[in-house]
Amino acid sequence: MYLRKILVVIAVLGILIGGFFVYRIYNAIFSPNTAFNNEKAYVLIPSDAGYEDIREQLLPLLKDMGSFDMVARKKGYADNFKAGRYALRPGMNNNEIINTLRSANQAINVTFNNQETLEKLAGRISKQIEADSTELITAFKDPQFLGESGFNEDTSLAMYLPNSYQLFWNTSGEEFRDRMLKEYGKFWNEDRKKKAAEIGLDETEVISLAAIVHEESKKIDERPRVAGVYLNRLKKNIPLQADPTVIFALKKHFGTQDTIIKRVLYKDLELDSPYNTYKNAGVPPGPISMPDISAIDAVLNAEKHEYLFFVADISNFGYHKFAKTNAQHNANKRQYIRWLDAQKIRR
């Protein structure tokens, strides 16, 4: 009788202890374990991260790090995690958190506008994804990639079209570059290729001319007319005589990319550079900057007219005065030069 009581007590204790452990495990897995009130909290897991790096990010976001560690070990997450950007929501339990960190890598909008150089593009992109500027530049300038994709050092900037793209945060430099090449191929559809052929330019020449159009006019509605001027000059084998190309040539020659040049001087026109369109006919060897898509389409859909010249319109800033003859242009140009002198713009 006494032995039976002991066995009953042991059984009851076993049930209670087992129930306690089951309760603890259940709570560890399914009880809310977040310590933030924001709508979302983001966890960025680098490609070379270890579990301790993940813990360090999660520590201020969780109420009980110990229970998370236990569930992470039980579910095998502590030894099997993936890089990426993950969003946690308030009230999530450890099971939901681990499932999110395991399989819900979120894409982000990666955006860039008109960058003047590959280096500036790399700097812009490195602020949005895991890859740093060095990794990106190495990928951009890889000789094998450039050769296989039909670009070179002069034309490589043409491949990157300003826009917003959905990418994962842990995108590598090469993955970003390859995605941009894919987007470039999609941009050059049959319609755009046909229009390029009709004006006698290849894809990179269109973008190189568009870069000049973009620099000459910030007014989207005026760009087709500006593009028409340059196409007219190309047809007549007249040098483009575009000041932005001279400015680019000066910066490239002196290695001063961040210098602001507001006025091109006559002595600048003598600079010996393939980008100096006062000395060289045709389209420059590559884009002088990254043009908007609107500028590219302005070249492909250029206005048909007989203008061969244009100069800034001081009575309507941002726009230009167009001329068909050199005499008309010189009259317009004299007005502009007088305005520059009055503003004491020497350089």
Secondary structure as GFF3:
##gff-version 3
##sequence-region A 1 347
A	DSSP	alpha_helix	2	30	.	.	.	ID=ss1
A	DSSP	beta_strand	41	45	.	.	.	ID=ss2
A	DSSP	alpha_helix	51	58	.	.	.	ID=ss3
A	DSSP	alpha_helix	65	74	.	.	.	ID=ss4
A	DSSP	three_ten_helix	77	79	.	.	.	ID=ss5
A	DSSP	beta_strand	84	88	.	.	.	ID=ss6
A	DSSP	alpha_helix	94	103	.	.	.	ID=ss7
A	DSSP	beta_strand	107	112	.	.	.	ID=ss8
A	DSSP	alpha_helix	118	126	.	.	.	ID=ss9
A	DSSP	alpha_helix	133	140	.	.	.	ID=ss10
A	DSSP	alpha_helix	143	149	.	.	.	ID=ss11
A	DSSP	three_ten_helix	156	159	.	.	.	ID=ss12
A	DSSP	beta_strand	163	168	.	.	.	ID=ss13
A	DSSP	alpha_helix	173	187	.	.	.	ID=ss14
A	DSSP	alpha_helix	190	198	.	.	.	ID=ss15
A	DSSP	alpha_helix	203	216	.	.	.	ID=ss16
A	DSSP	alpha_helix	223	235	.	.	.	ID=ss17
A	DSSP	alpha_helix	243	254	.	.	.	ID=ss18
A	DSSP	three_ten_helix	266	270	.	.	.	ID=ss19
A	DSSP	alpha_helix	293	300	.	.	.	ID=ss20
A	DSSP	beta_strand	309	312	.	.	.	ID=ss21
A	DSSP	beta_strand	320	323	.	.	.	ID=ss22
A	DSSP	alpha_helix	326	342	.	.	.	ID=ss23
###
